[in-house]
Amino acid sequence: MGGDHRFYGLLGGSLIIVKGIVIIDYFPDQPYGRVNALLTAPYNLAQAVAPLVGAALWLLGSSYDSYLWLLFGVSLLIPLSFYLVRRRHERDNPEPEQAV
């Protein structure tokens, strides 16, 4: 348990850096604050709901195993969603071929 807070801090710091880069790269013509708020809302909602979901799953199964499987499933969905959004963005916004 001693290293958990450092791991959490490392992830939080990485998210701040990545979020700044993503906003500038993917939404250059949108207001930065608005896009930042839209990207932060799901993160904040997940942080608020996670303790309640964890407690409810523990009450159902008397262990945190189901909660850990849920977290594992969500962690698999996150990169999949980024991949699908990237594919959709590339399909909807084809880059013109560059002359050599």
N, C-alpha and C positions, 0 to 999 in steps of 0.2 A: 504493500500500500504506500510505501514511502516515495516511490518514484512516480506515482500516478499524477500528482499535481504538476510535475515537470513535463510529463508527456502531454497533459492537457494544455499547458502553457505553450509548448512547442507547436501543437496543432493550431491553437488559437492565433499565434503569431504568423504561422504559415498561411492561414486563411486570410488574414489581413493583407498580406503581400499579394497573394494570388488574386484576391478580389479586386484590388486596385489595378492589376494588370488586365484582368478580364474585362473590366468596365471600359477601360481605354481602348483595348483591342477590338472588342465585339460591339460596343455601343458608342462609337466616337461622336455621333451626332445627337446623342441624348444627354439631358442634364445629369451630371454625375451623381448628385444627391438623390435624385429620384430612382435611378438604377441601383444605387447602393442600398437604398431602403427596400426595394423589391427583392434584392438578393439576401438581405439580412433578415427579413421577416420570417421565412421558413426556418432558419437557423434558431432564431429566438423562440419561435413556437415549439420547435422540437425540444429545446432546453426546458421550456415551461411544462410540457406535457410528459416528458420522460419519467420523472419521479412517480407521477400518478399511474402511468402505464406499468412501470416496474412493480409498484405495490400491488396493483390489481392482478398482474400475472403471478406474483408470488402467492397471493391469496388463493388463486386457482390451483396452483401446483405445489405449494409449500417449498418451492426452491426457485432459484433464479435461472434455471436451465432454459426455460421457455423465453425468458427475457434476453438471454445471451443469443439464442437462435434468432430471435427477432432482430437484434442488433446486427447479427451476421448477414441476415437477409437484406436489411436496409443498406448495409455497407456494400453489398453486391449491386444493388439498384442504382447507387449514386454514379459509379463510372459508366454503367449502361446508359443512364439518362444523359450524361454528358456526351457520350458517343452518338446517341440518337439525335440530340440537338445539333451537334456539329454536322452530321450528315444532312439534316434538314436545312441547315443554314447554307451548306455548300450547294445543295440542290436548288434552293430558292434564289441564291445569289451567285451564279456562276462567274468565275473570274475570266476576264477576256484573255485570250492567248497573247503572250508577249512575243514580240518580234526578236529574233536572235541576231 
